[in-house]
Amino acid sequence: MDTNPLRDTFRMHRVPGPCAVVIFGGLGDLAGRKLVPALYNLYLRRLLPAGFAMVGVGRRDATDTEYRAEMRERCARFSRTPVTDAEWEGFEELLHWVGGTFDATETYTTLARRLEEIGVARGTAGNVMFYLSVPPSQFPVIVDGLGDSGLAREEPGRFRRAVIEKPFGHDLPSSAALDAEVHRAFKESQVFRIDHYLGKETVQNILVFRFANGIFEPVWNRNFIDHVQITVSESIGVEGRGKFYEEAGALRDIVQNHMLQVLSFVAMEPPSSFDAEAVRDERGKALASCRPLLPSDVVRGQYSAGFSDGDAAKGYRNEDGVAPGSDVETYIAARLMIDNWRWADTPFYLRTGKRLPKRVTEVAIQFKRVPHLPFSYAAAEQLEPNVLVLRIQPNEGISLRFGAKVPSERVQIRTVNMDFQYDTAFSAAPAEAYETLLLDAMRGDGTNFPRQDAVNQSWRIVEPLQESWTRLGGGPHLYEAGSWGPEAADELLARDRRRWRRP
Ligand SMILES: NC(=O)c1ccc[n+]([C@@H]2O[C@H](COP(=O)([O-])OP(=O)(O)OC[C@H]3O[C@@H](n4cnc5c(N)ncnc54)[C@H](OP(=O)(O)O)[C@@H]3O)[C@@H](O)[C@H]2O)c1
């Protein structure tokens, strides 16, 4: 009996050529929670190449057998499909472990030797993708190790790639420094920067929705669109990651990367092809047209004690790892303007926060009202503007709100929803973002990875805020856990005679 629930789905994908994937930090949180489960699911989907191996690297002294046992446990907890004995046996053969610290030359000598042996045994053809699943402080030392040992060097017919996890620096200068560091060993074409939002089906579908349909693009501009709202709200708090969050805050954790990347999909011009560079050129240009965010256009907030999902929730300052007087923002609302012909005078409102009433990521395009309404005020009292909502997660789908006549003998208009849902339209569940991105990187397709120019642009956009907050101080507005954020965020839109949606 076939125990593989994913076989035969996603036949459209191309299987990559032979390669080995090396995960630095192979026993870390991300590797065990996302990366190895993603590889396991690719294996189940028969999307790993016949010549494939994975090598974890980290300071723990472990055998291949011990590593496989630990990964089985993590996959059992985190894989989106259950781990079965029959499938795991085949998969675990592909996993290997190399113990060593990242700053020791010996680690790279051992890794090179193991890659040679494993390459011959598994037929990986000398192709290697190095995934840096480690804290950013370790990036330079690993890149140097790979450069000095010759492991980063490509030869004809043999690729070497580096995949790096966000954060890409913590401001413009540090991002540029990191970039220079990475380029000491790797060319730009070898580098894949992960922003896992770009691996989401629903984000990728924004391009299909816009550029594969004739009816939306003609109205996708300042003449028809009143404004855009992008919301990334979470109901959870910092969940034990207080120490990490103290250094990031909502601006660096969500706005600078995920939100601005999503915005670039919504705002970009049509690319001439779906070629990676053509798409990334247009996304880069959209970000280059964004005005830097000024403190007067931004509200930052921090959650205080309240209720979340019916339970009492403590305030941010009482979370583990958080300084008692911390001024780090857990909420941002911003008004962003794009200076180009398509979007001039059309605000993009961005909002993200923790401990908000629900988990939702969506892009809402609000259209202008009709120039003249030939109905009485009473008939159209409940009519709202047309809104197109792209739901990125959960309940992935797209809906359009429009006015309809309430069935009765008189004219009365009410706003109704036309809805498309992924799970009912397609039988297959969407893949996890990391599955898509690992596969793309193995295939050398950079479309869904931000290029350095886009990273630089997004730091440029948030730079005035970082500077002003450091220079002038002043804390965030407090908002109660379980609320939709500080009142000042409502005032930000009220100034423009608009208001936030309640998703
Ligand atoms: N976790 C997530 O959900 C998530 C989400 C988005 C992005 N990221 C990014 O992904 C990267 C990895 O995050 P993570 O949460 O997986 O970190 P992590 O749990 O700290 O994992 C890092 C791993 O690297 C090992 N390591 C660290 N320094 C080392 C050294 N000098 N020599 C040898 N091994 C060393 C650690 O070993 P020990 O176990 O011995 O300390 C650990 O296993 C970070 O850049 C993070 O920002 C993570």
The ligand as an ORCA input file, in Angstrom:
! r2SCAN-3c Opt
* xyz 0 1
  N      14.279     29.884     14.415
  C      13.484     30.503     13.572
  O      12.275     30.274     13.526
  C      14.024     31.511     12.577
  C      13.127     32.201     11.761
  C      13.626     33.098     10.810
  C      14.992     33.281     10.720
  N      15.845     32.616     11.540
  C      17.276     32.842     11.375
  O      17.915     31.592     11.136
  C      19.204     31.567     11.707
  C      19.308     30.385     12.665
  O      18.378     30.567     13.719
  P      18.113     29.455     14.815
  O      16.940     29.928     15.583
  O      18.055     28.108     14.215
  O      19.444     29.579     15.721
  P      20.002     28.524     16.753
  O      18.913     27.661     17.280
  O      20.857     29.285     17.716
  O      20.922     27.589     15.866
  C      22.248     27.856     15.548
  C      23.038     26.561     15.593
  O      24.383     26.861     15.255
  C      25.245     26.307     16.227
  N      26.375     27.197     16.460
  C      26.312     28.507     16.858
  N      27.569     29.012     16.949
  C      28.409     28.017     16.598
  C      29.830     27.921     16.459
  N      30.638     28.953     16.730
  N      30.353     26.752     16.044
  C      29.560     25.698     15.787
  N      28.217     25.700     15.900
  C      27.653     26.855     16.296
  C      24.425     26.220     17.473
  O      24.986     25.196     18.251
  P      24.577     24.981     19.793
  O      23.267     24.252     19.698
  O      25.676     24.162     20.309
  O      24.480     26.353     20.396
  C      23.037     25.912     16.957
  O      22.821     24.537     16.819
  C      19.382     32.925     12.390
  O      20.035     33.797     11.480
  C      17.962     33.393     12.619
  O      17.878     34.794     12.668
  C      15.384     31.741     12.467
*
